[in-house]
Amino acid sequence: MKAIIAGILAMAATVVASNILVEYPLPGVLADWLTFGAFTYPVAFLVTDLTNRARGAKAARMVVLSGFAIAVVLSLVFADTRIALASGTAFLVAQLMDVTVFDRLRQASWWKAPLVSSTVGSMLDTALFFSIAFAGTGLPWHTWALGDFSAKMIMAMTCLAPFRMLMSVIRPVGRNGGMAAQSANA
């Protein structure tokens, strides 16, 4: 458990910050397309994927579930209730899907598992979060969702660099949870 506490804390902090920042659109012409939360939330996928690579799917699920519990409680205190509930729902579904997809692709090229799992997770997260949080509010949530998903994809590509750099210090585990043989694809 001690090995994943940093991941749990990083996950909770990322989600709470994102739940606060999603209430603030970018200024000017981008206000109808993006909120500040679009740039912080994708870090949650990086945390999940690094945990999955280093400790396996079981540990990644533990980070997701523990981070989820902490983040929902804190978000109910610091963010709008509807946003906290939308975030919790979208986060749980998207992150658990990310863990599953990553685990199935872990033996592929080093970039494939984090990029594909983050893409699938981001699609689910965006669709669930924006429809639950903002449907019926009169806010431009359709364009925020499109802008948010676009930002998530840019961030997913950007997060590949730190993921790869951290791979040199993380010994990956295989699908069964044991240490995997080091290879060019790891």
N, C-alpha and C positions, 0 to 999 in steps of 0.2 A: 504494500500500500504506500509506503514511503516513497517509492520510486515514481509514483504517479501524482503525488500531491502538487508538484509544480504545474503539471498539466491541468489539474482540476482548478487550481487558482487562476491560471492563465485563461482557462475557458470561462470561468465565472466573470472575471474582469472584462473580457472581450464582449461577452453577451450583455452585461449591464451597461457598459459604455455605449454599445451599439443601440440598445433600447432607448437610451437618453438621446443619443445623436440622431436617431431616425426622425425625431420630432423637429429637426432643424434642417430645412431645405438649404441648399447652396444658394448664395446670393445671385441676383441678376437673372439672366436668361436661363440659367441652369436650374432655377427654383422649381420649375415644373417637371424636371427630369431626375434630379438627384437630391438625396439628403446626405448629411455627413456620415450617417451610419453605414452607407454603402461601402465606405473605405475601411471601416474597422471590423465589421462582421466576418469578412473572408478569412481573417486570422484564425477564427474558430476552426475552419477546415484544416489549416496548417497544423494547429495543435493536435487535432484528432489524427491526422495522417502521420505526424511524427511519432505520436504515441503508438499508433497501430504498427508502424514500421519497427519501432524499438522494442515494444513490449507485447505486441500481438493484438488481435481483435478483442479478446476478453478485457485486457487493460484499457483499450480505447473505449469500449462500451462503459467501463467503470468511470472513465474521465467524463464521458458524455452525460451519464446519468447523475453523477455527483455534481458536475458543473451545472447541469440543468437545475437540480434542486436548489443549489445556492443562488443561481442567477434568477430564478423565478421569484424567490423570496425577496432578494434585493431589488429586483425590477418592480415588484409590487410597491416597494417603498419609494423608489426613485423615479419611476416612469409611470405614465398613464396606465391604468388598469387594463384597458382593452389592448394596448400595445404589449404589456407584460404577458397577457394570456395568448395573444397571437404569436408572440415570440416563442413562448414555451412550447406551443403546439408545433410550430414550424421547425424550431430548433430540434426537438426530439425526433421527429420524423426524418428530417434531412440529415442530421448527424448519424443516426443509426443506419440510414441507407448508405451514407458515406463510408462507414466502417465496413459494411457488407461488401460494397463494390470494391473498395481498396483491398480487402482481404482476398477477394477472388482474383484480383489483377496483380497481386504483390510479386509474382514471379516474372512479370513482363518487364520491359525496359523501365529503368528507374523513374521516368517521368510519367509513364502511363497511368499507374495506380493513383497518384495524387491528382493528376489533371482530370481524368475521367470521373473519379469519385467526387471531386469538388464540383465538377460540372453538373452531374446528376443531383447531388445534394443541393446545389445552388438553385437549380430549376425548381425543385420541390419547396425549398425554403421560401423563395421569392413568391411563388404562386400561393402558398398557404398564408404566409405572413401578411402580404399586402391585401389579400381578399378578406382575411379575418380582421385585420387592424383598421382598414380604411373604407371598406365597402359601405356605401350609404352615407358617407360623411360629407360628400361634395368636394373633397380634396382630390387633386389630380393623381390618384393612386395608380391608375393604369400606366401613365407615363413614368411615375416614380418606380413602378415595378420594372418597366423596361430599362430605365436608366440604372436601377439597382442591379439588375441581372448583368447588364453590360459592364458595370464597374466590378462586379464579382468575377467576371471572366477575365478582365484585365488584371485584377488582383491575384486570381488563381495562377495566371501565367507569371506574374511577378514573384509570387511565393515559391515558384519552382526553384529559383536561385538559392534562397536560404534553405529550402528543403534539401537540395543537392549538397550544399556546403555542410549542413549538419549531418548528412549521411556519412561523412568521413569520420565522425566521432561516435556515431550510433551503430551498434552491431545489430543488424536486423534479425528478427525471428522469422521462422517459417510459418506456414499456415497452421501447423499443429501446435505452435507456441514454442517449439524448440529453436535453438540457434540455427540459422540458415548458413549455408556455405557462402563465403564472400565471393562475389562474382562481379563482373562488369555491369550486370543488370541490376544488382542490388542497389 
